[in-house]
């Protein structure tokens, strides 16, 4: 990722700077030349030249920094893999839509943005050198300014048309029909509309170039306005009418071919083409003998609902206001030789509820949550409460599930901009015990070493917190833990993967780990 980001930075930086500099430099020179010719003066270009270079460089750097965020799209483009399956509309390999199309669309959008800034800068340069003036609604320009602006405008219109052409491929991802993907309206209305809009944009670009021969600024403005209106009519108004009054009354008949495509390609995507279908006739009722013969299933029938159980956990097991349970999870564990389905939740630390929010408390002392609560899905204790397998602080277990290291440094709660420093001179809070507190020291290998002055300085800048530099609690073996939301940490480590919505905790080898599908 690091290499790809910086490659993209320089790939964007150099052409952006050259485009800005060449156009603005040319505009300024042309304007000064006109001033010198008309007035007989000799206005120098030296100071203006450096201003243009600096402004172009700064804006190019901003553009390149923004481009770095598309490193994933860039890597996909550079490493395409054919799927061996073509789409039914354009006949292109599915890999084109996954690897190639996103980057082509990005390049089109990027070039369009660069040209907009270039056009604005060029307009400003000509305006400041009096090669271009506005008198009410009348635009007066020199011949050089007219040619230059017309060429940039034509290029912008061509890129606009390219955007319409690429938008055709997005019809395969259309959400407007009865199913996800291209439908009747997309194929019969929007697809021809995008072709017409592409041709219209090209025609408008050609007409704009007519300014080379004769000033036609009003006509150019009318053309652009007409193109915008045509785009709205062709992309929104007409498709909406067709969908409402033509497709919906005859939806099954008109959408059936596209439903077939949808089903066919869904089966191919999940490799379900060779599934054998069999008919099963269920019995009228379950007999007591069948229930007795399948006790493993009966014992794992869930009685508890997530929402009331989570409220019960919070009321009975939070113990202190700064602890919280974020969610309830379902899992299976071997208990007394039987595979039992259980519900559990992790007792996480919520720093926002800490009463005394000093820097030491927030970053050195209160560094982790502690323990879990667990109960079987099908048992209820007296009073209608959960029959806990694991509960309390310190955690007490009534089954053979061991939890030797119940500290929770990474969790599921939002921990934006949250960091903690461990292995410091300050003992970390574990849990309250009567009038005192039980404390411990971090025993893991996570986080980043922060023992040296330079690392302290970098992390002080990273977190905008000068206390990191001046605290006397850090030792050579101290570490900083950040990205402490488990999902957030995984996204940072493997941003190219798509994860399930939730992470879930698992008690493994005496400690709590987080699993992500």
C-alpha positions as CSV (number, residue, x, y, z in Angstrom):
1,X,0.0,0.0,0.0
2,X,2.8,2.4,0.9
3,X,4.5,2.0,-2.5
4,X,1.3,2.3,-4.4
5,X,0.2,5.5,-2.6
6,X,3.5,7.2,-3.4
7,X,3.6,5.9,-7.0
8,X,0.1,7.4,-7.5
9,X,1.2,10.6,-5.8
10,X,4.0,11.2,-8.3
11,X,1.9,9.9,-11.3
12,X,-0.7,12.6,-10.4
13,X,1.7,15.3,-9.3
14,X,3.9,15.7,-12.5
15,X,1.2,15.9,-15.2
16,X,-1.1,18.1,-13.0
17,X,1.7,20.6,-12.4
18,X,2.7,20.6,-16.0
19,X,-0.9,21.2,-17.2
20,X,-1.4,24.0,-14.7
21,X,1.9,25.7,-15.3
22,X,1.8,25.4,-19.1
23,X,-1.7,26.9,-19.4
24,X,-1.4,29.6,-16.8
25,X,2.1,30.5,-17.9
26,X,0.9,30.8,-21.6
27,X,-2.1,32.8,-20.6
28,X,-0.1,35.3,-18.6
29,X,2.5,35.6,-21.3
30,X,-0.1,36.2,-24.0
31,X,-1.8,38.8,-21.8
32,X,1.4,40.7,-21.1
33,X,2.4,40.5,-24.8
34,X,-1.0,42.1,-25.7
35,X,-0.4,44.9,-23.0
36,X,3.1,45.6,-24.4
37,X,1.8,45.7,-28.0
38,X,-1.1,48.0,-27.2
39,X,0.7,50.4,-24.9
40,X,4.3,50.3,-26.1
41,X,5.4,49.4,-22.6
42,X,7.8,46.6,-21.6
43,X,6.1,44.8,-18.7
44,X,8.4,42.1,-17.3
45,X,7.2,38.6,-16.6
46,X,9.8,37.5,-14.1
47,X,7.9,38.0,-10.8
48,X,4.6,36.6,-12.2
49,X,6.5,33.5,-13.5
50,X,7.4,32.5,-9.9
51,X,4.0,33.1,-8.6
52,X,2.5,30.8,-11.2
53,X,5.1,28.1,-10.5
54,X,4.3,28.3,-6.7
55,X,0.5,28.3,-7.1
56,X,0.7,25.5,-9.7
57,X,3.0,23.4,-7.5
58,X,0.8,23.9,-4.4
59,X,-2.4,22.9,-6.2
60,X,-0.7,20.0,-7.9
61,X,0.5,18.7,-4.5
62,X,-3.1,19.0,-3.1
63,X,-4.4,17.1,-6.1
64,X,-1.7,14.4,-5.8
65,X,-2.4,14.0,-2.0
66,X,-6.0,13.4,-2.9
67,X,-5.1,10.9,-5.5
68,X,-3.2,8.8,-3.0
69,X,-6.5,7.7,-1.5
70,X,-7.2,5.7,-4.7
71,X,-4.3,3.4,-4.3
72,X,-6.6,0.4,-4.0
73,X,-8.2,1.1,-7.4
74,X,-4.7,1.7,-8.8
75,X,-3.4,-1.7,-7.6
76,X,-6.5,-3.5,-8.9
77,X,-5.9,-1.9,-12.3
78,X,-2.2,-2.9,-12.3
79,X,-3.0,-6.5,-11.4
80,X,-6.1,-7.6,-13.3
81,X,-7.3,-11.1,-13.4
82,X,-9.8,-12.4,-16.0
83,X,-12.9,-14.2,-14.6
84,X,-13.5,-16.2,-17.7
85,X,-17.1,-15.1,-17.8
86,X,-18.6,-12.3,-19.9
87,X,-21.4,-10.0,-19.0
88,X,-24.6,-10.4,-21.1
89,X,-24.9,-6.8,-22.1
90,X,-21.5,-5.7,-23.5
91,X,-19.8,-9.1,-23.7
92,X,-16.8,-8.0,-21.6
93,X,-15.1,-10.2,-19.1
94,X,-16.3,-9.6,-15.6
95,X,-12.8,-8.8,-14.5
96,X,-13.0,-5.6,-16.6
97,X,-15.6,-4.3,-14.2
98,X,-13.7,-5.3,-11.1
99,X,-10.2,-4.3,-12.1
100,X,-10.1,-2.0,-15.1
101,X,-13.3,0.1,-15.2
102,X,-13.0,1.7,-11.7
103,X,-9.5,3.1,-12.5
104,X,-10.6,4.4,-16.0
105,X,-13.5,6.2,-14.4
106,X,-11.2,7.6,-11.8
107,X,-8.8,8.9,-14.5
108,X,-11.8,10.5,-16.4
109,X,-13.0,12.2,-13.2
110,X,-9.4,13.3,-12.2
111,X,-8.7,14.8,-15.7
112,X,-12.0,16.6,-15.6
113,X,-11.2,18.1,-12.2
114,X,-7.8,19.1,-13.4
115,X,-9.2,20.8,-16.5
116,X,-11.8,22.7,-14.5
117,X,-9.1,24.2,-12.2
118,X,-6.9,24.8,-15.3
119,X,-9.8,26.7,-17.0
120,X,-10.5,28.8,-13.9
121,X,-6.8,29.7,-13.6
122,X,-6.6,30.5,-17.3
123,X,-9.7,32.7,-17.1
124,X,-8.2,34.5,-14.1
125,X,-4.9,35.0,-15.9
126,X,-6.5,36.5,-18.9
127,X,-8.8,38.6,-16.8
128,X,-5.9,40.1,-14.8
129,X,-3.9,40.9,-17.9
130,X,-7.0,42.6,-19.5
131,X,-7.1,40.1,-22.3
132,X,-10.6,39.2,-21.2
133,X,-13.3,41.6,-19.8
134,X,-16.9,41.4,-18.8
135,X,-19.2,44.3,-19.6
136,X,-22.6,43.3,-18.2
137,X,-23.4,40.1,-20.1
138,X,-21.0,40.8,-22.9
139,X,-17.7,38.9,-22.9
140,X,-14.8,40.5,-24.8
141,X,-11.6,38.6,-25.4
142,X,-8.4,38.8,-27.3
143,X,-8.0,36.3,-30.1
144,X,-5.3,34.3,-28.2
145,X,-7.5,34.2,-25.1
146,X,-10.5,33.1,-27.2
147,X,-8.6,30.3,-28.8
148,X,-7.0,29.1,-25.6
149,X,-10.3,29.1,-23.6
150,X,-12.2,27.4,-26.4
151,X,-9.6,24.6,-26.6
152,X,-9.8,24.0,-22.9
153,X,-13.6,24.1,-22.9
154,X,-13.7,21.6,-25.8
155,X,-11.4,19.2,-24.0
156,X,-13.6,19.5,-20.9
157,X,-16.7,18.7,-23.0
158,X,-15.0,15.7,-24.5
159,X,-14.2,14.4,-21.0
160,X,-17.8,15.1,-20.1
161,X,-18.8,12.9,-23.0
162,X,-16.4,10.2,-22.0
163,X,-18.1,10.2,-18.6
164,X,-21.4,9.5,-20.3
165,X,-19.8,6.7,-22.4
166,X,-18.4,5.1,-19.3
167,X,-21.7,5.5,-17.5
168,X,-23.1,2.9,-19.8
169,X,-21.2,0.2,-18.0
170,X,-22.7,1.3,-14.7
171,X,-26.1,0.1,-15.9
172,X,-25.0,-3.4,-15.0
173,X,-25.1,-2.2,-11.3
174,X,-28.4,-0.3,-11.6
175,X,-30.6,-0.4,-8.5
176,X,-33.7,0.9,-10.2
177,X,-35.3,-2.3,-11.5
178,X,-37.0,-5.1,-9.7
179,X,-33.6,-6.7,-9.1
180,X,-30.1,-5.3,-8.8
181,X,-28.6,-4.9,-12.3
182,X,-29.7,-3.7,-15.7
183,X,-33.5,-3.8,-16.3
184,X,-35.9,-2.9,-19.1
185,X,-35.6,0.9,-18.6
186,X,-31.9,0.8,-18.3
187,X,-31.4,-1.2,-21.6
188,X,-34.1,0.4,-23.7
189,X,-34.0,4.0,-22.4
190,X,-30.8,4.8,-20.5
191,X,-28.4,2.9,-22.8
192,X,-29.5,4.8,-25.9
193,X,-29.6,8.0,-23.9
194,X,-26.0,7.7,-22.8
195,X,-25.0,7.2,-26.5
196,X,-26.9,10.3,-27.5
197,X,-25.5,12.3,-24.6
198,X,-21.9,11.2,-25.6
199,X,-22.6,12.3,-29.2
200,X,-24.1,15.6,-28.0
201,X,-21.1,16.3,-25.8
202,X,-18.7,15.7,-28.8
203,X,-20.9,17.9,-31.0
204,X,-20.8,20.7,-28.4
205,X,-17.0,20.4,-28.2
206,X,-16.8,20.8,-32.0
207,X,-19.1,23.8,-32.0
208,X,-17.1,25.4,-29.2
209,X,-14.1,25.2,-31.4
210,X,-15.9,27.4,-33.8
211,X,-14.8,30.2,-31.5
212,X,-11.4,29.9,-33.3
213,X,-13.0,31.7,-36.2
214,X,-15.7,33.9,-34.7
215,X,-16.6,34.8,-31.1
216,X,-19.7,32.7,-30.2
217,X,-19.7,32.9,-26.4
218,X,-23.5,33.2,-26.1
219,X,-24.0,30.3,-28.4
220,X,-21.4,28.3,-26.4
221,X,-23.3,29.0,-23.1
222,X,-26.6,28.0,-24.7
223,X,-25.0,24.7,-25.9
224,X,-23.7,23.9,-22.5
225,X,-27.0,24.7,-20.9
226,X,-28.8,22.6,-23.5
227,X,-26.5,19.7,-22.8
228,X,-27.2,19.9,-19.0
229,X,-31.0,20.0,-19.8
230,X,-30.7,17.1,-22.2
231,X,-28.8,15.2,-19.5
232,X,-31.5,15.7,-17.0
233,X,-34.3,14.7,-19.4
234,X,-32.5,11.7,-20.8
235,X,-31.2,10.3,-17.4
236,X,-34.0,11.2,-15.0
237,X,-37.2,12.5,-16.5
238,X,-37.8,10.1,-19.4
239,X,-36.6,6.9,-17.5
240,X,-38.8,7.8,-14.6
241,X,-41.9,8.1,-16.8
242,X,-41.1,4.8,-18.6
243,X,-40.5,3.0,-15.3
244,X,-43.7,4.3,-13.8
245,X,-46.1,4.0,-16.6
246,X,-44.7,1.4,-18.9
247,X,-42.7,-1.1,-16.8
248,X,-44.6,-1.3,-13.5
249,X,-47.9,-2.2,-15.1
250,X,-46.2,-5.0,-17.1
251,X,-43.3,-5.7,-14.8
252,X,-43.0,-9.5,-15.0
253,X,-43.4,-9.6,-18.8
254,X,-40.9,-6.8,-19.4
255,X,-38.3,-7.6,-16.7
256,X,-38.4,-11.4,-17.2
257,X,-35.3,-11.6,-19.5
258,X,-33.3,-9.5,-17.0
259,X,-34.6,-11.6,-14.1
260,X,-33.2,-14.6,-15.9
261,X,-29.9,-12.9,-16.3
262,X,-29.9,-12.0,-12.6
263,X,-30.6,-15.6,-11.5
264,X,-28.2,-17.1,-13.9
265,X,-25.2,-14.9,-13.0
266,X,-26.0,-15.2,-9.3
267,X,-25.8,-18.9,-9.5
268,X,-22.5,-18.6,-11.4
269,X,-21.1,-16.2,-8.9
270,X,-21.8,-18.6,-6.0
271,X,-21.0,-21.7,-8.1
272,X,-24.5,-23.1,-7.7
273,X,-25.0,-24.1,-11.3
274,X,-24.8,-27.8,-10.5
275,X,-27.1,-27.9,-7.5
276,X,-29.5,-30.8,-7.5
277,X,-33.0,-30.0,-6.5
278,X,-35.0,-32.6,-4.5
279,X,-38.4,-32.5,-3.0
280,X,-38.9,-33.1,0.8
281,X,-42.2,-33.8,2.3
282,X,-42.2,-32.8,6.0
283,X,-43.9,-35.0,8.6
284,X,-47.1,-33.6,10.1
285,X,-45.7,-33.5,13.7
286,X,-42.6,-34.2,15.8
287,X,-42.9,-37.2,18.1
288,X,-41.5,-37.4,21.6
289,X,-39.2,-40.2,20.5
290,X,-37.7,-37.9,17.9
291,X,-37.1,-35.2,20.4
292,X,-35.4,-37.6,22.8
293,X,-33.2,-38.9,20.0
294,X,-32.0,-35.4,19.1
295,X,-31.2,-33.8,22.4
296,X,-28.2,-31.9,21.0
297,X,-30.5,-29.9,18.9
298,X,-33.1,-29.4,21.6
299,X,-30.6,-28.2,24.1
300,X,-29.4,-25.5,21.7
301,X,-32.8,-24.0,20.9
302,X,-32.4,-20.4,21.7
303,X,-34.8,-18.9,24.2
304,X,-33.1,-15.6,24.9
305,X,-33.5,-12.5,22.7
306,X,-30.6,-10.2,22.0
307,X,-32.1,-6.9,23.2
308,X,-33.5,-7.9,26.6
309,X,-30.4,-10.0,27.3
310,X,-28.1,-7.1,26.5
311,X,-30.1,-4.8,28.9
312,X,-29.8,-7.6,31.6
313,X,-26.1,-7.8,31.1
314,X,-25.7,-4.1,31.6
315,X,-27.9,-4.0,34.7
316,X,-26.4,-7.0,36.4
317,X,-22.8,-7.2,35.2
318,X,-21.5,-3.7,34.2
319,X,-20.6,-3.3,37.9
320,X,-19.1,0.2,37.3
321,X,-20.4,3.0,35.1
322,X,-17.2,3.1,33.0
323,X,-17.9,-0.5,31.8
324,X,-20.3,-1.3,29.1
325,X,-21.5,-4.2,26.9
326,X,-21.7,-3.3,23.3
327,X,-23.4,-6.3,21.7
328,X,-24.5,-9.9,22.4
329,X,-22.9,-12.7,20.4
330,X,-23.8,-16.3,19.8
331,X,-21.2,-19.1,19.7
332,X,-20.7,-22.7,20.5
333,X,-18.3,-24.2,23.1
334,X,-17.6,-27.7,24.2
335,X,-18.9,-27.8,27.8
336,X,-18.9,-31.1,29.8
337,X,-18.2,-33.0,26.6
338,X,-21.3,-31.5,24.8
339,X,-21.4,-28.8,22.1
340,X,-23.4,-26.1,23.7
341,X,-24.7,-22.9,22.1
342,X,-24.1,-19.9,24.3
343,X,-24.6,-16.1,24.3
344,X,-21.9,-13.9,25.5
345,X,-20.7,-10.3,25.6
346,X,-17.5,-8.5,26.4
347,X,-17.1,-6.1,29.3
348,X,-15.4,-3.2,27.5
349,X,-14.1,0.1,28.9
350,X,-16.1,3.2,27.9
351,X,-13.7,6.1,28.6
352,X,-16.4,8.7,27.9
353,X,-18.1,7.6,31.2
354,X,-15.0,7.9,33.3
355,X,-15.7,10.6,35.9
356,X,-12.1,11.8,36.4
357,X,-10.9,12.2,32.8
358,X,-7.3,13.2,33.4
359,X,-4.6,12.5,30.9
360,X,-3.1,9.8,33.1
361,X,-6.4,8.1,33.6
362,X,-7.4,8.2,29.9
363,X,-4.0,7.1,28.4
364,X,-2.0,5.3,31.1
365,X,-4.2,3.8,33.8
366,X,-7.6,2.9,32.3
367,X,-6.3,1.0,29.3
368,X,-8.5,-2.0,28.9
369,X,-11.8,-3.7,29.6
370,X,-12.1,-6.8,31.6
371,X,-13.8,-10.2,31.2
372,X,-16.9,-11.5,29.6
373,X,-20.4,-12.7,30.6
374,X,-21.7,-16.0,29.1
375,X,-24.9,-18.0,29.5
376,X,-26.5,-20.9,27.6
377,X,-29.2,-20.0,25.1
378,X,-31.8,-22.2,26.6
379,X,-31.6,-21.9,30.3
380,X,-33.2,-19.5,32.8
381,X,-32.1,-19.0,36.4
382,X,-34.6,-18.4,39.2
383,X,-36.2,-15.0,38.8
384,X,-36.1,-15.1,35.1
385,X,-32.4,-14.2,34.9
386,X,-29.7,-15.7,32.7
387,X,-28.1,-18.9,34.1
388,X,-24.5,-17.5,33.8
389,X,-21.6,-19.8,32.9
390,X,-19.2,-16.9,33.3
391,X,-19.8,-13.7,35.3
392,X,-18.5,-11.1,37.7
393,X,-15.2,-9.4,38.4
394,X,-12.8,-11.1,38.5
395,X,-14.5,-13.5,36.1
396,X,-15.9,-16.6,37.8
397,X,-16.7,-19.7,35.6
398,X,-19.0,-22.6,36.5
399,X,-17.8,-24.6,33.5
400,X,-14.4,-25.7,32.2
401,X,-13.8,-22.7,30.0
402,X,-10.6,-21.0,31.2
403,X,-10.1,-17.3,31.0
404,X,-6.6,-16.6,32.4
405,X,-6.1,-13.3,30.6
406,X,-9.4,-11.4,30.6
407,X,-7.9,-8.0,29.8
408,X,-9.5,-6.5,26.6
409,X,-7.2,-4.0,24.9
410,X,-9.1,-4.2,21.5
411,X,-12.8,-4.3,21.2
412,X,-16.0,-3.6,19.2
413,X,-16.8,-0.1,20.6
414,X,-16.0,3.0,18.7
415,X,-12.5,4.2,19.8
416,X,-11.9,7.0,17.3
417,X,-8.6,8.8,18.0
418,X,-8.2,6.6,21.2
419,X,-4.7,5.5,22.2
420,X,-3.2,4.1,25.4
421,X,0.4,3.7,26.6
422,X,1.3,0.4,28.2
423,X,4.4,-1.0,29.9
424,X,4.8,2.3,31.7
425,X,5.6,3.2,35.3
426,X,1.8,3.5,35.9
427,X,0.1,0.3,36.8
428,X,-2.9,-0.4,34.7
429,X,-6.4,-0.6,36.2
430,X,-8.0,-4.1,36.0
431,X,-11.1,-4.0,38.2
432,X,-12.3,-2.7,41.6
433,X,-11.9,-4.9,44.6
434,X,-13.6,-3.5,47.7
435,X,-12.0,-0.2,48.7
436,X,-8.9,-0.8,46.5
437,X,-8.2,-1.7,42.9
438,X,-6.5,-4.6,41.2
439,X,-3.9,-3.6,38.7
440,X,-1.6,-5.2,36.2
441,X,0.9,-4.6,33.4
442,X,0.4,-5.3,29.7
443,X,1.8,-8.7,28.7
444,X,1.0,-8.7,24.9
445,X,3.1,-7.9,21.9
446,X,0.7,-5.5,20.2
447,X,1.2,-1.8,19.6
448,X,4.3,0.1,18.5
449,X,7.5,0.8,20.5
450,X,7.6,4.3,21.8
451,X,10.7,4.2,23.9
452,X,12.9,6.7,21.9
453,X,12.6,10.5,21.8
454,X,12.0,10.6,18.1
455,X,9.1,8.1,18.3
456,X,7.6,10.1,21.1
457,X,7.8,13.2,19.0
458,X,6.2,11.5,16.0
459,X,3.3,10.1,18.0
460,X,2.9,13.4,19.8
461,X,2.4,14.9,16.3
462,X,0.2,12.0,15.2
463,X,-2.2,12.4,18.2
464,X,-1.7,16.1,18.6
465,X,-0.8,15.5,22.2
466,X,2.3,17.1,23.7
467,X,1.9,15.1,27.0
468,X,3.5,12.2,25.3
469,X,6.7,14.1,25.1
470,X,6.7,15.4,28.6
471,X,5.3,12.5,30.7
472,X,7.9,10.8,32.9
473,X,6.0,7.6,33.0
474,X,7.4,6.1,29.7
475,X,10.1,3.5,29.8
476,X,12.3,2.1,27.0
477,X,9.9,-0.9,26.7
478,X,6.8,1.2,26.6
479,X,4.4,0.7,23.7
480,X,1.5,2.7,22.2
481,X,-1.7,0.9,21.2
482,X,-4.1,2.6,18.7
483,X,-6.6,1.5,16.1
484,X,-8.1,-0.4,19.0
485,X,-11.5,-1.1,17.4
486,X,-11.0,-4.6,16.1
487,X,-12.8,-3.9,12.8
488,X,-10.8,-0.7,12.3
489,X,-7.5,-2.4,12.9
490,X,-8.3,-5.1,10.4
491,X,-9.3,-2.5,7.8
492,X,-5.9,-0.8,8.3
493,X,-4.0,-4.1,8.0
494,X,-5.9,-5.5,5.1
495,X,-7.9,-2.7,3.4
496,X,-8.2,-4.7,0.2
497,X,-10.5,-7.2,1.8
498,X,-14.3,-6.9,2.3
499,X,-15.4,-7.9,5.8
500,X,-18.7,-8.9,7.3
501,X,-20.3,-6.2,9.3
502,X,-19.5,-7.5,12.8
503,X,-16.4,-8.9,14.6
504,X,-17.1,-11.4,17.4
505,X,-15.2,-12.4,20.4
506,X,-13.9,-15.9,21.1
507,X,-12.4,-17.3,24.2
508,X,-9.4,-19.2,23.1
509,X,-6.4,-20.5,25.0
510,X,-7.4,-18.6,28.1
511,X,-7.7,-15.2,26.5
512,X,-10.2,-13.2,24.4
513,X,-9.5,-12.8,20.7
514,X,-11.6,-11.2,18.0
515,X,-12.6,-13.0,14.9
516,X,-13.7,-11.4,11.6
517,X,-15.4,-13.1,8.7
